[in-house]
Amino acid sequence: MKRAFWPALLAVVAFAVILIARIPVAWVVPQASAARLCASLDGTVWSGSCVGLSVGGRALGDVSWELHPLRLAAGRLAAHVTLAHGMTSAGGDVELGLGGRITLRNLLADGPLDAALIPGLPVTLRGTAHVELALVQIQHGIIRELQGRIEAHDLEDRSGNDTALGSYLVSFPGGSGPPTGTVRDLDGPLAVEGTLRLTAQPGFELEGFIAPRKGAAPEIVNNIRLFGSPDASGRRPFSMSGTF
């Protein structure tokens, strides 16, 4: 009996694993909920896709995922997730842990700046973004750790005359304490050096120095004068803060 028991048990376990791995995702997500979230669902719980994802009335695009089942043994739900929305593409490893902790690793994203996807972004601002983040840790909606770089290219203000604003880079080295990165220009009409600190509100504090380059548009030069008197090198200090 004992010799026959273990092979039978292993067979049942193997059958259960195969069955769960092949469950169509549409069987797990109620049809009414799926209709509110996705135009269509395909694949399995472990490897599937959601076409036309919409959250809170905001269209986010098409999402696909590949779960990492071994992380379940550690009490974590982990998957490699990709997103496509028009000209925007993003992908990375997402892990949901206990205590509301979300960890993102190896996040890569490219696409145009879109106020529909980025809350708080001025609708008159145009440009493209490139994101390379090795690590992001979020808990209760607050970013606790950030390591990587975020680039904004060919920014343009279209509130009046189309005004070129240049390209910029924010680099976060990671480590303990509030996430803090350095800000600098890559090209364009403005020379910028500064520091960006993420706060627990959640929010941000940005401060540094700014100066117009030769040939900068008159409206840019006039706006910079609002920051006060320049130092000996022609730079003016600036600071701003806000919440998300």
Phi, psi and omega in degrees: 000316182295320180295325181281337185292311186295315176299324179294318179296316179297323179295319179295316179298315180299319179297318181296318179298314180297319181297313181296320182296335184254007178295124176299139182298331180295338177284330185275318180273122179304143185300322180295319179292319180298322181296327179283334184261316189231144172291326176202151178243144180214157178088201182245176176301325184277329182213105185205189181210152176236114180267130179073047179295134178223127180234123180061032181079004181255120179285124183253346178111205182254133184238139172229157184213155174226108182288149174256092189298331182295336180288342178296330180295336179265009180076026181231141175260116185231147181201155168267124187238138174235149181227136175229126180217099184060238179272002181264134175225143180209151178199151178176178179262126182245135180225127177255121182245184179289154178075020178073022181273132176242128179239128176246136177228147174054047181276125176235134180210144177216144175161173178287150174293128187225115180296338178289335180258338184242100181301138178089349179287129179301135183291343181271358182269130179239157180155186177233158181231146173229127185237129172228102182239117179287328184206133171224127176239126183236134176223126182054040177079004181247131178285117183265330181213142183212128179221123179145203184219149177230126181244139173239124186243145172053047179293145182212131177265121182247028179287334177220248168291141178295115185243119178288132182248350177096192182234150188217159181227135171241124181244128178248117182282345184085183180111183183282166181087174178302136179303125183228131181232163176262143182242135174207158177279153173258327176188173175114191188280354184238135171263119187230134170223132182192186180228135177244121181242129176271133184250173189272007184296318002277152181192199182211158172228122182238129177212155180169207181231146183219145178208143177282145175269166179299132180091001178297147181300145182304324181293328177291315180299316181295321180293324181293331180298338179293343181281354178111193185283143179281159175275190185297333181267003178089007180269146176244136177285147176219157175204148176203157179212163181188175177237157182271000000 
